[in-house]
Amino acid sequence: MKPLHEKVALVTGAGHPNGIGRAIAQKLAEQGATVVVTDLEQAAEDMADAVEQLKALSGDAMAVAMDVTKKEQIASCVEQVQARFGKIDVLVNNAGVGLGSTDFTELTEQDWNISLQVNVVGMANFCQAVIPIMQAQGGGSIVNIASLAGLGAIEAIPACYTASKFAAIGLTKQLAVNYAKQNIRCNAVCPGSIVTQMHKATLEFIAQEHGISVEEAQQHEDAGIPLGYSAQPSVVGDAVAYLASPAATYVTGITMPVAGGMSPGI
Ligand SMILES: NC(=O)c1ccc[n+]([C@@H]2O[C@H](COP(=O)([O-])OP(=O)(O)OC[C@H]3O[C@@H](n4cnc5c(N)ncnc54)[C@H](O)[C@@H]3O)[C@@H](O)[C@H]2O)c1
C-alpha cells in the first residue's frame, strides 16, 4: 500500500505547471494522497489541468481558487475541502512571492506588506484554519516551504524576502512545539536554487544588475552549489512527500535544506 493511501493533502500555490507547488502535489498523489490544489483565481485553468493529472495518479483531486492573504477565503477553502473529503491530513504551505529590490534602501512599504502577508501571515492563517481539524482527527503533518534564505542571508536576495522566510521558519518551530503533544508535526523545507518562474525572474534581475547574460548568471549560481546544478521542482516534492509520510513520524520542528549542499550564507 502507498504511504499516503487514504490521506487528504492540501497544497497552496500549486497552480503553475512548472512551479514547486505543482511538483509537490504530484509527488503526494504518486504516494497515494487525494490532493487539493489551491492558487490565485488567475491560475484556475492551470489548476483544472492539475486536477486531471492528479486524479489519474490517486483517484480523486480538487482545486480551489483562493488568495492566502484573505482569511475568509482560507476559511471557505477549508470548509469546501471538509465538505468534500471530511478531513485534512497534510497541509503544505507553498504559496510565496519573491519581490522587491536587492538595494535595501529602495524597498517600499508595499514590498514589505506583500512579502509578509503572503509568505508569513497567509501561512499562519492557513495553519490556524487547519490545526483544529487535525486536532479533532488525532494528528496531521504541516510542511511549510521556506527557503535557504530563511536559514541565512544570501547575496542578491531582497531583505523583505529573507526576513519573511526567517519568520516562516520561526512560525514552523513554534507550531512544532505547541502541537507536538497532539501528534501534529510541523516542519519546513528550505529549497536552494530550483528551476521555476520565480527563479528565472531572480536570474534575470541578477543578469541585468551585473550586465551579464541570464546563462552567465545561471553558471555563476551553479558554481556556488556543491552538487553543481540548479534542480527541478520534483526534488522539493520528494522532501515534502517524506515529511508528510509515516516514515517521518518522529520528525518535527526541522528545517530541511534541499539545496545541493549550497550554503545559506551568514
Ligand atoms: N524557486 C526557487 O529557487 C525557490 C527557492 C527557495 C524557496 N522557494 C519557495 O518555494 C515556493 C514556490 O515557489 P516557486 O519557485 O514554485 O514560484 P512560483 O511563483 O512558481 O510559485 C508560487 C505560487 O504561489 C502563488 N501565490 C502567490 N501569491 C499568492 C496568494 N496571495 N495566494 C495564493 N497563491 C499565491 C503563485 O500564484 C504561484 O503559483 C515559494 O514559497 C518560494 O518562496 C523557491
The ligand as a Gaussian input file, in Angstrom:
#p B3LYP/6-31G(d) Opt

LIG

0 1
 N       12.393000      28.541000      -6.986000
 C       13.293000      28.607000      -6.023000
 O       14.507000      28.547000      -6.292000
 C       12.870000      28.728000      -4.572000
 C       13.883000      28.732000      -3.605000
 C       13.514000      28.820000      -2.264000
 C       12.191000      28.894000      -1.894000
 N       11.223000      28.892000      -2.847000
 C        9.835000      28.971000      -2.369000
 O        9.072000      27.936000      -2.968000
 C        7.695000      28.342000      -3.078000
 C        7.232000      28.137000      -4.505000
 O        7.982000      28.977000      -5.357000
 P        8.181000      28.724000      -6.935000
 O        9.611000      28.897000      -7.219000
 O        7.473000      27.489000      -7.362000
 O        7.488000      30.028000      -7.534000
 P        6.107000      30.223000      -8.286000
 O        5.982000      31.705000      -8.478000
 O        6.038000      29.341000      -9.482000
 O        5.040000      29.690000      -7.228000
 C        4.453000      30.475000      -6.245000
 C        2.962000      30.227000      -6.304000
 O        2.354000      30.927000      -5.239000
 C        1.177000      31.515000      -5.734000
 N        0.788000      32.672000      -4.949000
 C        1.428000      33.865000      -4.846000
 N        0.719000      34.702000      -4.070000
 C       -0.399000      34.023000      -3.664000
 C       -1.517000      34.352000      -2.860000
 N       -1.653000      35.564000      -2.317000
 N       -2.463000      33.401000      -2.670000
 C       -2.352000      32.182000      -3.229000
 N       -1.312000      31.808000      -4.005000
 C       -0.352000      32.728000      -4.222000
 C        1.517000      31.912000      -7.174000
 O        0.353000      32.128000      -7.957000
 C        2.355000      30.742000      -7.619000
 O        1.606000      29.718000      -8.238000
 C        7.661000      29.811000      -2.613000
 O        7.233000      29.872000      -1.268000
 C        9.108000      30.253000      -2.744000
 O        9.423000      31.325000      -1.880000
 C       11.523000      28.823000      -4.171000

